[in-house]
Amino acid sequence: MAKVRSRNTTPEIRVRRVAHALGLRFRLHQTNLAGSPDLVFPKHRVALFVHGCFWHRHQDCSRSTLPKTRTDFWQQKLADNVKRDRVAVEALQRNGWRVDIIWECETRRADQLNQHLKQLFELNPK
């Protein structure tokens, strides 16, 4: 698990590229906000998390499998991750932030990711 990065992951970089191409400006990993969102858009008061499907238990996703060994350990660890995510999202929302989660599997198609961010920020092509 030591090799698993929490910052600057490939899915996160994909989201950054699309957001930047749309003209959105953001800050990275704001530790002063609950849950340290991966991207923070202060102008829009949007906090964006890029979650790995395995680590954050993306429902109905093929990447969200449970390891066959030490299942008790993994179930508890992954359940704790989900609980921590929920607490962070609720804290951000109480403080007036809009929160969105982009899953790792959703970053594979740049066109869909582009559409998702346009809808989130209500960007209309002119």
C-alpha positions in Angstrom: 0.0 0.0 0.0 3.0 2.3 0.4 3.2 2.7 -3.4 -0.4 3.8 -3.7 -0.4 7.6 -4.2 -3.0 9.9 -2.8 -2.0 12.9 -4.8 -1.2 13.5 -8.5 -2.8 10.3 -9.6 -3.4 9.6 -13.3 -7.2 10.1 -12.9 -6.6 13.4 -11.0 -4.3 14.7 -13.7 -6.9 13.8 -16.4 -9.5 15.9 -14.5 -7.0 18.8 -14.2 -6.3 18.8 -17.9 -9.9 18.9 -18.9 -10.8 21.6 -16.3 -7.8 23.8 -17.4 -8.8 23.4 -21.0 -12.3 24.7 -20.1 -10.7 27.8 -18.7 -11.3 26.8 -15.1 -8.8 27.8 -12.5 -8.3 25.8 -9.4 -6.1 25.1 -6.4 -4.8 21.6 -5.5 -5.2 19.7 -2.2 -6.4 22.4 0.1 -5.5 21.0 3.5 -7.5 23.7 5.2 -10.7 22.2 3.9 -12.4 19.1 5.2 -11.1 16.0 3.4 -8.4 18.0 1.5 -10.3 18.0 -1.9 -8.2 17.2 -4.9 -9.3 20.3 -6.8 -10.8 23.4 -5.3 -12.4 26.1 -7.4 -12.7 29.1 -5.0 -14.4 31.4 -7.5 -17.3 28.9 -7.8 -17.1 27.5 -4.3 -16.8 24.0 -5.6 -14.7 21.2 -4.0 -14.0 18.3 -6.3 -12.8 14.9 -5.2 -11.3 12.4 -7.7 -11.9 9.0 -6.1 -10.4 5.7 -7.0 -13.1 3.1 -7.5 -11.4 0.4 -5.4 -10.4 2.6 -2.4 -13.7 4.5 -2.1 -16.1 1.7 -3.1 -17.7 2.9 -6.3 -21.0 1.1 -6.3 -21.7 -1.2 -9.3 -18.2 -0.7 -10.7 -16.1 -3.7 -11.7 -13.0 -2.0 -10.2 -14.6 -2.0 -6.8 -13.9 -5.6 -5.9 -12.9 -7.0 -2.5 -9.6 -8.8 -2.1 -10.0 -12.5 -1.5 -7.4 -12.6 1.3 -7.8 -10.8 4.7 -11.4 -9.9 3.8 -12.2 -8.7 7.4 -9.3 -6.2 7.3 -10.2 -4.9 3.8 -13.9 -4.6 4.6 -13.1 -2.5 7.7 -10.5 -0.4 5.9 -12.6 0.4 2.9 -15.7 1.1 5.1 -13.7 3.6 7.1 -12.7 5.3 3.8 -16.3 5.6 2.8 -17.3 7.0 6.2 -14.4 9.5 6.2 -15.5 10.6 2.7 -19.1 11.1 3.8 -18.0 13.2 6.9 -15.8 15.4 4.7 -18.5 16.0 2.1 -21.1 16.9 4.8 -18.6 19.3 6.5 -17.9 21.1 3.2 -21.5 21.4 2.4 -22.3 22.9 5.8 -19.6 25.5 5.1 -21.3 26.5 1.8 -19.3 24.5 -0.7 -20.7 22.5 -3.6 -19.1 19.1 -3.6 -18.7 16.7 -6.5 -17.0 13.4 -6.8 -15.5 12.1 -10.0 -14.8 8.4 -10.1 -11.6 6.9 -11.6 -13.6 5.0 -14.2 -15.3 8.2 -15.3 -12.0 9.8 -16.2 -11.2 7.4 -19.0 -13.4 9.2 -21.5 -12.3 12.8 -21.9 -15.4 13.8 -23.8 -17.7 12.6 -21.0 -15.5 14.2 -18.4 -15.6 17.5 -20.4 -19.4 17.3 -20.5 -19.6 16.5 -16.7 -17.5 19.6 -15.8 -19.4 21.8 -18.2 -22.7 20.8 -16.5 -21.2 21.2 -13.0 -19.9 24.7 -13.7 -22.9 25.6 -16.0 -20.6 26.4 -18.9 -22.3 27.0 -22.1 -20.5 27.1 -25.4 -20.9 30.5 -27.1 
